[in-house]
């Protein structure tokens, strides 16, 4: 029986006809029974898809056959399984699709966007065959540890994710901007909030690395003098060091798994760094606001998983800033 797998990937490279690539990618995924989300832009491709192991292998091979994507790196992880299927007889023939569908994604979405990550920097971002022009220096997980060992507390870990993602897992003493979208990063940086860090070594990090490709370039452009990016993101760091390195807690992901845990050499469970937004008890679980009109995410324990965020809680005060506060 085939295994359920999830691919996470991106590559920055000039794409002359994003719409043609979108159509090709959609047809390819549909032919292999893959579900997930793919964004194509003039700057490259970014996606996460899930399905059967053999289907994922075929997808990776065919995607690399397109010259601009030849160097794409796929991060593999286990999926949670497949949607139950039933026979679809027609004139005595079972018409079921040959591939089983991943239950980690509800559907397949393939879209063209101006940016692979919506920082609002489409005109500022430059890419060539080698990737983003002017981005921070890539460091392997091992090189990050060596940098910290050499320069100690002078090193700044800068979280390139939404604040709610960092609430359940982050690097030691990381700077976590209080943002709810990627657009917020540039506003925060341009406000001068982090100007005191401009002369220090900064290691930007995110889930798989793509957000820091753009974020690190934006920081270099704005006068930060020593900017690095964790190559392969938290995913690669967790694979290398599990719970035995500088990472603490759980990794938030955008599929049916919700979170990913990294084990340690001794098999210890991950440290619980999140705190329930209602009662303050330890939890590494993110939930959606119970108000169906709201997309806010916050940390909650099992007893408070059905609560509303601050904005939609009837007891919440009407502060103007409450609209950006997802936590109690």
Order of alpha helices (4+ residues) and beta strands (2+ residues): beta-alpha-beta-beta-alpha-beta-beta-beta-beta-beta-beta-beta-alpha-beta-alpha-beta-beta-alpha-beta-alpha-beta-alpha-beta-beta-beta-beta-beta
